[in-house]
Amino acid sequence: MDTSQTVAGPACSVARTMALLSDPWAVLIVRDLGRGIHRFDDLARDLGIARTVLSRRLSTLVGSGIVERSEYREPGSRTRPEYHLTRRGRDLGVVLAAMMDFGDRHLAGPEGPPVVRRHAGCGAPVRLVSVCADGHRLGAGDRVLLEPGPGATPGSPAPDLEEP
């Protein structure tokens, strides 16, 4: 199913992104690649995913420009594939961090989150924040208005919405 066409039309950036990441395996593959797991066998082992499923998901991610495939060869072995996030794929890091923050706040068990992101420079926990283009940090009480952007469909009604 083409999520970008059926959920909210072709001019919805959330629907377009979900079309890329609509499969939970795709999200977890991007997560593992971002954590430095690059080799096919290591990805299959870490994720506990069937090799055929992993192969299909990687092909889809390569085709969408999220992942690039390269070859490596260890001495005495055959050539094998290795995968890395492209710039486009690395840009999904903030999306995964937001998902992680949501899970930590709302889905972690009583013992707390399984992983904590910390700033390597000082050791403090890392949080996501929203900042406007003029540098104002947005808090819980600040309003964010949604308005048609340059890619809006001509003639479509202006969104009369505020971001939650």
N, C-alpha and C positions, 0 to 999 in steps of 0.2 A: 504494500500500500504506500503510495506517495503522500506522506504526511503533509508536506508543504502545500499540496494541492487540495487536500480534503479537510484538514482541521481548521485552518484559518485563512486559506487562500494563499496565493503565491507571494503576497507582499508582507508576510508576517515573519520576522526574523526568528522568533521563538520556534515556529513551525519548521522553518528551514533547518535550524540547528537540530531540532528533534528528529528530522528526517535523516540526518547524519548519524545520530546517536540513539536511534529508536530501539536498538537491540541492547539489552544489558551487557552482553559479552563485549560489544564495541566499546562501551564506557570502561569496562574493566581492563580491556587491552590497552586503551589509551592511558589509563592509570598506571599499569605496569610498565609501559614504555617510558612514561615520565619518571618512574622510579628507577630506571636504569636497566630493566630486564629487556634485552634486545634480541636474543636468539630464540628461534622457533621452539626448540625443545624445552628451553627454560620457561618460556611463556606457557606452553602446554602443561608443564609440571606445576608451575605456580598457581595457575588458574584452575587446574583440574578439568580442563576442557578437552573434548574429543579433538583429535588432530584434524579431522575433516572439517569440523565446525570452525576451528581456529583458522585453518587455511582459507575458508570462504570469507570469514570476517576480515582477515588481513587483506585479502584481495579487494574487498569492498572499501576498506579504509585507504588502501593505496590508490584505488580508482577515484576516490573523492578528494585526494590531495592532503589527507590528514597524516598519512604515514608514507615513508619511502622505504623501498626494499633495496638492499645491497647484498653482496656476496662476501663471504669470508672463507678461508681455508686454513685449518690447523695442519701442521706438518704430518704427512702420512694419511691424511683424511681427505674425503671428497669435499667439494665446494658445497657450502650450506648457506641458507638465507639468514639475513639479519635485518632487523627493522628498527627504524628511528622515526620519531615525530618530526614532521616538517614544521616550519614556522606556524602554519595554520593549525597544526596539531598542538604545538606548544601553547598557542593562544587559548586552547580549551582548558588549560591549567586552572584559570580562575573559575571556570564553570565547575570543574571537579572540586575545587576548594570550597565553593559555595554549597555544593551537594554534601561535602564532608561536614561543613559547619551545621547544615540542617540536620544531618544524621546524628551529629554529636549532641545537638540541643534537644532533639525530639525523639530519637530512636535508640540512643545508647542505653544500655542496661544500668542497673544501680551502681555497678563498679566503675562506670564512666566510659569515655571513648577509648578505643583500642590504640589510637595513634594521636599524638599531639604535635602540631606544627610549631616549631620554635625558630626564632631569629638566630642565625648562627653567630651574629655579632655580639648579642647581649644575653641570649637565652630566654628572652621573654616570649610568651605565646604570640602567635601571629593571628590577627583578625582581619577580615575583609571589611573595608569601609567604602562608602560612596562619597565621591568628591565631584563637585561640578567643575566645569571648564575654567571658572574663575578662581578655583582653589578652595571653595567653601566646603567644609566637611559636613555631610548631611547626617542629622540625628533622627531619632525615632519620630519626633514631632514635626519634622520638616516635610512640606508637601512637594511632590514631584509630579509635574503635569506631563501628560503624553499628548503630543501634537503630530500632525502629519509631517513626515520627513520627505526628502527629495525622491525617495523610491516609492512613495505612496501611489496607489492606483488612482489615476485621474477620475474624478467624479465620485469617489468613495466618500462616505460620510466621515467627517473629522472625528477622531476618537474623543469622546467626552468622558475621559477617564483620568483617574489619578493612580499612580503606582501605589501598591499596598505598602 
